[in-house]
Amino acid sequence: MPNIPPKANRNWKNCFSPFLYRNRNAIERMFCRLKDFRRVATRYDRNAANFLAAVCIAATVSYWL
């Protein structure tokens, strides 16, 4: 389900949860940081285990920086 905040000038405002929006934003930022790593973005690894290892290393590096 999309959870997008409504515009301020709308008469009818749909359901919006700031908690869900905050979590969704954190996940999107994490994927954006992972895509900064060229090896992960272009999937150089042919083996799924190697790709998972590259994703884990990239996530660890992006978490520490």
N, C-alpha and C positions, 0 to 999 in steps of 0.2 A: 504494500500500500504506500503510495506517495505521501509524504508528510512535509508539505511546503507551506510556509507562512503566508497568510493572505495579505493582499495589499491593504494599506491603511484606509484608502478611500472607498472600499467596497461596502455595499449595503449588507450583503449576505456574506458572512464569514464561515468558511468550512471548519471542520474539526482540525485542531492543531495541537500537537503535544511538544512542548519545548524539550522535554527529556528525550523523546524519540529523535527529534531533529538534531540534538547535540550528539547523540550516538551515531546517527547517519553521517553527520559531518566528519566525525573522527574517523570513521571507516573510509570515507571518500578521500580524506587527506592522507591516510595511510597508503591507499592504492596509488595516489599521485606521487608520493615519495618513492614507492617501489618502482614506478615507471621511470623515475630519473636514472635508474641503473640500466645501462644499455643492454647488459647481458640478460636481464629479466624481461625488459620490454620487447626484445626481439627474439627471445626463446632460442638461444644458441644451443642449448643442451637438448640432445635427442632423447635421452633417458629421463623418465619422470622423476626418478630418485635424485638425479643430479640437478634437475630443475628445482625440485623442492629444497635441496640443500642451498642452491643459489638464492632462492627467495628467503630462506631463513637467515642466511648471512646478510643479505641486503636489509632485511627487517631489523636485524640486530644493530647493524651499522647506523641505519637511519634513526633508530630509537636512541642510541647513545649520542648522536649529533644533534 
